[in-house]
């Protein structure tokens, strides 16, 4: 990947895997809270996780960009 050494390539792959896992688990959280109505439905803590996920995406993109160049 872009002439990276093994550590750089591993870091990028790890970052991508963590982004996918974070998105999956946030989706599962909304599914279980919203569709299944467990725990009283969707609350403010559920909505606040979305900006956190967005900031994680930006952090991951910055890290991948920084490792790539």
C-alpha positions in Angstrom: 0.0 0.0 0.0 1.6 3.2 -1.2 5.1 1.9 -0.5 4.5 1.4 3.2 6.5 -0.9 5.4 4.8 -3.8 7.2 3.9 -1.8 10.3 2.3 0.9 8.2 0.2 -1.5 6.2 -0.8 -3.4 9.3 -1.9 -0.1 11.0 -4.1 0.8 8.0 -5.7 -2.6 7.9 -6.3 -2.5 11.7 -7.9 1.0 11.4 -10.2 -0.2 8.6 -11.2 -3.3 10.6 -12.0 -1.1 13.6 -14.1 1.3 11.6 -16.1 -1.6 10.2 -16.6 -3.1 13.7 -17.6 0.3 15.3 -20.2 0.8 12.5 -21.5 -2.7 13.0 -21.8 -2.4 16.7 -23.5 1.0 16.6 -25.9 -0.4 14.0 -26.7 -3.3 16.3 -27.2 -1.0 19.2 -29.8 1.0 17.3 -31.5 -2.2 16.1 -31.8 -3.6 19.6 -32.9 -0.4 21.2 -35.2 0.8 18.4 -36.7 -2.2 16.7 -36.6 -4.6 19.6 -37.6 -1.9 22.2 -35.3 -3.3 24.8 -34.3 -1.0 27.6 -37.0 1.6 27.0 -36.3 2.5 23.3 -33.8 4.9 21.8 -32.5 7.4 24.3 -30.1 10.4 24.3 -27.1 8.2 24.9 -27.9 6.4 21.6 -28.1 9.6 19.6 -24.9 10.9 21.2 -23.0 7.9 20.0 -23.5 9.1 16.4 -21.4 12.2 16.7 -18.8 10.0 18.5 -18.8 7.6 15.5 -18.4 10.5 13.1 -15.4 11.8 15.0 -14.0 8.3 15.0 -14.4 8.2 11.2 -12.6 11.5 10.9 -9.8 10.4 13.2 -9.4 7.1 11.3 -9.3 9.0 7.9 -6.7 11.4 9.3 -4.6 8.4 10.5 -4.8 6.6 7.2 -4.0 9.8 5.3 -1.1 10.5 7.6 0.3 6.9 7.2 -0.2 6.9 3.5 1.8 10.1 2.8 
